[in-house]
């Protein structure tokens, strides 16, 4: 955060026009698990933008994660968290993951002239799918996939340069 920091913008809000290099958006994200639910695996920022040709792009960035993992140096990808699900018992252990995750992320590839959107996505550790719980109660084989990784998403924050109201305005 710089000395010229601006007030924050909530989820669903619109970033003010940013004109100066070094004035990239900075996002603060905090996530807490449901008290009765699974621990958290990671927080991601999903960034979408429209290039000069009008093509829409999307990039997913891991910004906070649990379990002491590190991104692969050659790919930048974060390895999956350990799967603690016991499919036969339709159970899982909350011994991996975190109860809370927090991150501050700056968009270092921000282009002041491109319309963009950002939203936070939080992933839980793997858990049994609801049909897996049903299969256990009924004594039958579970439907595949028997394990899922629940996600929660926030409302997007929009950046529209030059006060334009849409990403294709003025294009043919």
N, C-alpha and C positions, 0 to 999 in steps of 0.2 A: 504494500500500500504506500502510495506516495503522499507528499505533503499536499497535493492537490486532489486528494481523494474526494469522490462524490458520494452522495447518499446512495444507499443500496436500492436495489430493485427486487421486489418479491417475485416468487414463481408466478408465471402468467403475465408478468410485466414486460415493459419495453425499455431497452437500454437507450439512454440519450445518445445523440450523435457524438461519435468519438472521432476526433480529427488529428490528434497529435500522436506521432510515433511514441511508443512507451505508454500510451493511454489505453492499453488493451484491457478487456474485461477480466475481472478477477471474481471467482466464485467461491463462496464458503458453503460447505455442505456438511450437515450433521445428520446421522441416521441412528436410530435406536431400534433394537428388535422389539417385537411384540412380547410382553411379559410371558405369554403362554405359548410363544412360537419358537421358531428355530433361530439360532445365532446368525449373524451376518457374515457373508463371504467377502463382498467388495462393494465399493461405490464406483460408479462409472459416470462420466459425462458423455452424452451423445450430442455431437455438434453436427448440424446440417447447414449447408450453404449452397448458394446458386452462383455458378461461375459466369464469366462474361458471355459465354455462348448460351446461357439459359439452362444448362444442365444442373440437376440437383445432385449433391454429394452428401455423404454421411460418414462420420468417423466416430468410433467408440474408443474412449480413453479411460483406462483404469486409473483412478486417482487416489484410492485408499483401499487397503486390503488387510485381511487378517492372516494369522498362522505363520508369520515370518517368511513368507515366500518372497521371491524376487523375480522380476521379469527376466525372461531369457535375453541375454545380451545380444544375440544375433537377430532375434525376431521382435523383441520388445514385448512379447506376449507373456502374460502372467499364467503360470501353471494352475490347473484346477485345484480346488481345495479337496482335501480327503473326503471320501464318501463314507459316512458312518452308518448308512442305512442297512438294516437287516430286513431283506424283502420278505422272508418266510414269516417273521414275527411282526411285520409292518411297524417297525420302530426305527428310531435313529437316536444318536447320542449327541448332545450339545457340548461335546468336549473339544470341538474344533470351532473356528469362527470367533466372532466377537459380539459382545452385547451392544456395543456402540462403535461407530466409526466416524471420523471427522477428517475433512480435507479442505485445503485451500488450493485452488488451481487457477493459473493464469493462462489465457489463450495466447501463447507465443507465436502462433501462426495466423493471428487475426489480421484480416484485410479490411481496412476502414471503408472500402468502396463496395464490399459484397454483402448482400442481405444474408443473415444467418439466424439460426435458432440454437438454443442450448437447453438440455434438460438433464436432470440427475436421474440415474437408475440405480437401484440398490438390489443386490442379489443375496438371497439367503443361502445357507449351506444346503446340500441335497437332503430331501425328505421323501417319505413314501407318498406316492400319488393317492388321491382319495379312493380311487378304485382298488388300490392295493390294500387299504384298510378294509374295504368291503369284501375283497377276496379272502382275507384272513378270517373275517367273521363267518363267511359262508363256507369256508373250508375248500376253496377252489384255487386254481392257479391264477395269479394276477395277470392283468392285461399289460402288455408292454407298450410304452416304457413304464416300468413299475416305480421309477424314481423321477422326481422333478426338482427343479430349482426355481422356487418362487421368486418373482421380481416385483418391485414397486417402482413407479415412475412419478416424477414431479411434473407439474405444468411447465411448458416451455417458456423461456425468456427469449424475446425477439430482439433482433437488431436490424433496423431498416435505415440504411444510409439516406441522407438527403431528404428525410421525412416522407419517403414514398410509402404508400399504404399496402403495397403488395410486391411480391418478388418478381413478377413478370410485367409490372407496369412499364409502359414505354417500349416494350419489345414487340416485334411482329411474330 
